[in-house]
Amino acid sequence: MLGLDTELKQTRFYQEIAEEESIVLLTRQLRRKIGIQPELEIALKRLPGMELTMLENLAEEILDFKNVTDLQNWLDSQ
């Protein structure tokens, strides 16, 4: 059973779903933390297409963000 689970997580389909769900969650968290503002909405458009590992890293980093500039700087450094 463990082998099947590992194989499933390696599929492109699984990765795409995980990426989409991560983006939805990160968007909600960032809007709540930073507030809805035009600069944030522009930055959020950069999330689609990011690999799952990068989205996971962002999920940890947003705990330290104080404003949208922190997010923009993080995105620019990736």
Backbone bond lengths (Angstrom), bond angles and torsions (degrees), N, CA, C in turn:
res aa  C-N    CA-C-N  psi(-1)  N-CA   C-N-CA  omega(-1)  CA-C   N-CA-C  phi
1 M - - - 1.442 - - 1.535 111.41 -
2 L 1.300 116.61 -39.05 1.453 120.10 179.76 1.518 111.17 -62.66
3 G 1.312 116.97 -38.10 1.454 120.69 179.05 1.521 111.90 -62.38
4 L 1.320 117.35 -40.44 1.459 121.59 178.97 1.525 110.37 -64.76
5 D 1.319 117.11 -42.39 1.456 121.73 178.68 1.522 110.69 -61.30
6 T 1.309 116.89 -43.57 1.457 121.62 179.14 1.526 110.29 -65.06
7 E 1.330 117.15 -41.82 1.460 120.73 178.75 1.520 111.06 -63.67
8 L 1.318 117.57 -41.47 1.460 121.74 179.53 1.524 110.86 -61.05
9 K 1.312 117.27 -43.28 1.460 121.11 -178.72 1.527 112.56 -66.92
10 Q 1.308 117.50 -18.00 1.459 121.70 179.50 1.525 112.48 -86.93
11 T 1.329 117.46 -10.61 1.462 119.61 -177.19 1.518 110.86 -74.81
12 R 1.310 115.73 150.38 1.476 121.27 178.52 1.522 110.45 -62.99
13 F 1.334 116.96 -36.80 1.460 121.38 179.11 1.526 110.59 -59.38
14 Y 1.308 116.74 -48.12 1.467 121.16 179.21 1.530 110.18 -61.31
15 Q 1.314 116.44 -44.57 1.464 120.83 -179.32 1.528 111.14 -61.08
16 E 1.325 117.56 -42.83 1.457 121.18 -179.52 1.521 111.50 -64.30
17 I 1.321 117.11 -42.89 1.466 121.15 178.66 1.524 109.83 -64.53
18 A 1.325 117.45 -44.80 1.463 121.31 179.17 1.524 111.17 -62.18
19 E 1.320 117.24 -40.01 1.466 121.34 178.52 1.523 110.57 -64.62
20 E 1.331 116.97 -45.53 1.466 120.94 -179.92 1.520 111.03 -61.95
21 E 1.318 116.95 -45.06 1.458 120.57 -179.89 1.530 111.18 -66.00
22 S 1.307 116.88 -36.46 1.464 120.93 177.36 1.522 110.69 -64.09
23 I 1.319 116.63 -41.88 1.463 121.01 179.42 1.530 110.81 -63.94
24 V 1.315 116.85 -41.96 1.462 120.82 178.26 1.532 110.07 -60.54
25 L 1.322 116.59 -47.05 1.461 120.45 -178.99 1.527 111.63 -66.78
26 L 1.327 117.52 -45.06 1.465 120.74 178.70 1.524 111.39 -61.48
27 T 1.313 117.25 -39.24 1.463 121.20 178.64 1.519 110.12 -61.26
28 R 1.314 117.01 -46.21 1.471 120.62 178.91 1.518 111.42 -62.56
29 Q 1.327 117.18 -43.90 1.456 120.88 -179.11 1.529 111.48 -65.10
30 L 1.317 116.71 -44.08 1.465 120.07 -178.92 1.523 111.65 -67.23
31 R 1.309 118.00 -39.75 1.470 120.27 177.76 1.529 110.60 -63.82
32 R 1.311 116.19 -37.83 1.465 119.25 178.68 1.527 111.20 -70.82
33 K 1.301 117.68 -42.35 1.462 121.57 -176.89 1.524 112.21 -72.64
34 I 1.337 116.77 -45.37 1.463 121.29 -173.20 1.525 112.08 -96.87
35 G 1.310 116.60 -28.85 1.464 120.47 -175.83 1.511 110.04 97.99
36 I 1.303 115.44 152.07 1.458 120.65 -179.61 1.525 108.14 -75.94
37 Q 1.302 115.69 120.92 1.466 121.98 179.73 1.523 108.67 -154.59
38 P 1.319 117.14 155.07 1.468 120.01 -175.62 1.526 113.76 -57.20
39 E 1.324 117.68 -39.62 1.468 120.54 -178.59 1.526 111.28 -62.69
40 L 1.324 116.26 -38.23 1.464 120.19 178.54 1.521 110.10 -66.70
41 E 1.317 117.32 -44.13 1.461 120.56 -178.60 1.527 110.90 -61.47
42 I 1.315 117.30 -36.63 1.468 120.99 176.72 1.525 109.97 -65.73
43 A 1.332 116.71 -44.33 1.471 120.87 179.98 1.525 111.22 -64.21
44 L 1.328 117.14 -37.56 1.466 120.62 -178.86 1.526 112.03 -63.71
45 K 1.315 117.47 -26.23 1.470 120.79 179.17 1.525 111.62 -67.28
46 R 1.321 116.74 -12.73 1.466 120.59 179.49 1.530 112.31 -85.96
47 L 1.332 117.41 -11.72 1.469 119.94 -176.79 1.531 114.25 -71.19
48 P 1.339 119.28 -43.67 1.467 117.55 179.43 1.528 110.90 -58.60
49 G 1.299 114.96 137.17 1.459 120.05 -178.10 1.516 113.40 96.69
50 M 1.348 116.58 -13.92 1.464 119.05 176.80 1.523 109.01 -74.20
51 E 1.299 116.27 145.11 1.457 120.83 178.11 1.526 110.13 -70.00
52 L 1.309 115.44 155.51 1.456 121.68 -177.18 1.528 111.96 -57.28
53 T 1.312 117.31 -39.69 1.471 119.16 -179.52 1.521 111.50 -63.55
54 M 1.331 117.27 -36.47 1.467 120.43 177.76 1.527 110.75 -68.36
55 L 1.321 116.68 -39.49 1.459 120.24 177.73 1.526 110.60 -64.81
56 E 1.315 116.65 -38.00 1.470 120.45 176.63 1.522 110.69 -64.94
57 N 1.330 116.92 -40.36 1.467 120.45 176.60 1.521 110.87 -62.95
58 L 1.317 116.60 -41.18 1.459 120.86 178.28 1.524 110.79 -62.50
59 A 1.316 117.24 -38.76 1.464 121.04 179.21 1.527 111.46 -58.31
60 E 1.306 117.05 -34.63 1.467 120.38 176.53 1.519 111.27 -76.39
61 E 1.319 116.14 -41.06 1.465 120.77 -175.34 1.522 113.11 -67.14
62 I 1.337 118.10 -32.49 1.465 118.94 -175.59 1.525 112.37 -64.54
63 L 1.321 116.35 -16.92 1.463 118.50 176.74 1.522 111.63 -62.60
64 D 1.331 116.96 -26.12 1.462 121.85 -178.59 1.528 113.05 -97.98
65 F 1.321 118.16 -8.85 1.456 120.24 -177.86 1.513 111.00 -68.96
66 K 1.324 115.32 140.22 1.462 121.45 176.70 1.531 111.42 -108.04
67 N 1.348 115.99 -26.26 1.463 120.13 -177.10 1.526 109.36 -155.90
68 V 1.319 114.72 178.67 1.464 120.11 -176.67 1.529 111.24 -66.88
69 T 1.313 117.87 -26.29 1.467 120.68 177.98 1.518 110.81 -62.97
70 D 1.323 117.32 -37.00 1.465 120.19 176.76 1.522 110.62 -61.25
71 L 1.320 116.57 -42.33 1.467 120.87 177.48 1.521 110.50 -64.29
72 Q 1.316 117.11 -46.45 1.466 120.64 -179.83 1.519 111.39 -60.49
73 N 1.319 116.63 -42.43 1.469 120.32 178.43 1.523 111.02 -63.29
74 W 1.324 117.28 -41.48 1.461 120.53 179.22 1.526 109.88 -63.63
75 L 1.320 116.82 -45.78 1.464 120.37 179.40 1.525 111.51 -61.43
76 D 1.322 116.85 -40.74 1.459 120.93 179.76 1.540 111.99 -65.69
77 S 1.315 116.56 -28.03 1.474 119.97 -177.35 1.526 112.21 -83.78
78 Q 1.308 117.52 -6.22 1.472 120.37 -177.07 1.499 112.19 -90.94
